Amino acid sequence: MPDSERRRIGAALGRNCTRAASPGQEEGRAIATASKPKSTRKPAATAAKGKIAVPKKAAAPKVKAATKPKAAAKPKAPAKPKAAKPAAKAVKAADPNKPTAAVEKLHKLILKSLDDDKAEEIVSIPLAGKSSVADYIVVASGRSSRQVGAIAEHLAQRIHEATGHKARVEGKGVGDWVLIDAGDIVVHIFRPEVRGFYRLEKMWGVDIPEPAAETAAA
């Protein structure tokens, strides 16, 4: 082989040797390539364009406006008690100057008893509000001592039957002047002469009735 041909082949082999990597170099490159993991993150579009990406500001959390506390409920004023309605018909207060119904009933009974027994010149003197002695004083006359005693006895018996209380009787034995105390009513029964002497009605400002005999004589 000529020397020129050998030189040409040698030069060509030298270039190939310099270009071709040795097996050690190829292995090192493979290891380096394997050690570097491929990035799965895609480059930002702004980076590709050469712009610096500015991170967006995180939105501030919305704070709810504090709700105003509800005003405390005002305590209700206590209901005013309703005034009691007055009774349709007010009961009238008892008049201290007027006898009670029981006294009035007893008074009628006494006057009727005296009239039934033929008592004369019967006078009733109201004392309610004027004296504490009694509500009524009744004065009557009998024509004789016997009649005076009978009138007093019958009256005391009728008072006891009507009220259940026994009236106090004084002067019945003599028969000139008999007093019957029935509590709220006091009865005096006289013979005409004795009655004219004591003039009991004048003590209370009552005119003494004239005896029937004197009236007839006049």
SVG drawing of the C-alpha trace seen along z (x, -y; Angstrom):
<svg xmlns="http://www.w3.org/2000/svg" viewBox="-170 -72 175 74">
<polyline fill="none" stroke="black" stroke-width="0.4" points="0.0,0.0 1.4,-3.3 2.3,-5.8 -0.2,-8.4 -3.1,-6.0 -2.0,-5.0 -1.8,-8.6 -5.3,-9.3 -6.8,-6.3 -4.9,-7.2 -6.2,-10.8 -9.7,-9.5 -9.4,-7.1 -8.0,-9.9 -11.0,-12.1 -13.4,-9.3 -11.6,-8.5 -11.8,-12.1 -15.5,-12.3 -16.5,-9.0 -16.8,-9.0 -15.0,-6.4 -17.1,-3.7 -16.3,-5.3 -17.5,-8.7 -20.7,-7.2 -21.5,-5.4 -20.9,-8.6 -23.2,-10.5 -25.9,-7.9 -25.6,-7.9 -25.7,-11.7 -28.7,-11.8 -30.5,-9.1 -29.7,-10.9 -31.4,-14.1 -35.2,-13.6 -37.2,-15.2 -39.2,-18.1 -42.9,-17.5 -43.7,-21.1 -44.5,-23.0 -42.8,-26.3 -45.0,-29.2 -46.1,-31.0 -44.7,-34.2 -41.3,-32.6 -41.3,-31.4 -42.0,-35.0 -39.2,-36.2 -41.5,-38.0 -41.3,-37.5 -44.5,-36.2 -45.8,-38.3 -47.7,-36.2 -51.2,-37.3 -52.0,-38.8 -54.0,-36.5 -57.5,-37.8 -58.1,-39.0 -60.6,-36.9 -64.0,-38.6 -64.8,-39.6 -68.5,-39.6 -69.7,-42.8 -70.4,-42.2 -74.1,-42.1 -75.5,-44.5 -76.7,-42.7 -80.4,-42.9 -81.6,-45.3 -82.8,-43.6 -86.6,-43.4 -88.0,-46.0 -89.8,-44.4 -93.5,-44.9 -95.0,-47.1 -97.2,-45.1 -100.9,-45.4 -102.8,-47.7 -105.4,-45.8 -108.9,-46.6 -110.9,-48.5 -113.8,-46.5 -117.1,-47.7 -119.4,-49.1 -122.4,-47.1 -125.5,-47.9 -127.4,-48.8 -125.3,-49.9 -126.5,-48.8 -127.5,-51.8 -125.7,-52.1 -127.9,-51.6 -129.2,-54.9 -128.3,-55.1 -131.3,-57.4 -133.7,-54.8 -134.9,-51.7 -134.2,-48.3 -136.8,-46.2 -137.0,-43.9 -137.7,-46.9 -140.4,-48.1 -142.0,-44.7 -142.1,-44.6 -143.5,-48.1 -146.4,-47.2 -147.1,-44.1 -147.2,-46.2 -149.6,-48.8 -151.9,-46.0 -151.9,-44.2 -152.8,-47.4 -155.6,-48.2 -157.0,-44.6 -157.2,-44.9 -159.0,-48.2 -156.2,-50.4 -157.0,-54.1 -155.0,-57.2 -152.1,-55.2 -149.1,-57.4 -145.9,-56.3 -142.8,-58.4 -139.8,-57.7 -136.5,-58.1 -134.1,-56.6 -131.1,-59.0 -132.3,-61.0 -131.8,-58.8 -130.0,-55.5 -132.9,-54.5 -134.9,-52.9 -136.0,-53.4 -139.7,-53.8 -141.6,-54.6 -145.3,-53.7 -147.7,-55.1 -151.3,-53.9 -154.1,-54.0 -156.4,-51.4 -159.7,-52.3 -159.0,-50.4 -156.2,-48.6 -157.6,-45.3 -157.6,-46.3 -154.1,-47.7 -152.9,-44.4 -154.6,-42.4 -153.3,-44.6 -149.7,-44.2 -150.0,-40.4 -151.3,-39.9 -148.7,-42.1 -145.8,-40.4 -147.1,-37.0 -147.3,-38.1 -143.8,-39.6 -142.4,-36.4 -144.2,-34.3 -143.0,-36.7 -139.4,-37.2 -138.6,-34.3 -137.4,-36.7 -139.2,-37.3 -140.0,-41.0 -139.3,-42.5 -142.6,-43.5 -142.7,-45.9 -145.7,-47.2 -148.2,-44.6 -149.2,-43.8 -150.5,-47.3 -152.0,-48.0 -151.5,-51.8 -148.5,-52.0 -147.0,-48.9 -143.7,-49.1 -142.9,-46.5 -139.3,-46.5 -139.0,-44.8 -135.4,-45.9 -135.7,-48.5 -139.2,-49.4 -140.5,-50.4 -144.2,-50.4 -145.9,-52.3 -149.5,-51.5 -151.2,-53.8 -154.5,-54.4 -155.9,-57.7 -155.3,-59.5 -151.7,-58.3 -150.9,-59.1 -152.2,-62.7 -150.0,-63.1 -146.7,-62.0 -147.3,-63.5 -144.6,-61.3 -145.1,-62.4 -144.1,-66.0 -140.6,-64.8 -140.2,-64.0 -141.9,-67.1 -145.2,-65.3 -148.6,-66.7 -150.7,-64.7 -154.0,-63.7 -157.0,-64.8 -159.0,-62.1 -162.2,-61.0 -164.4,-61.9 -163.1,-65.5 -163.6,-65.9 -167.2,-64.7 -168.0,-67.1 -166.6,-70.0"/>
</svg>
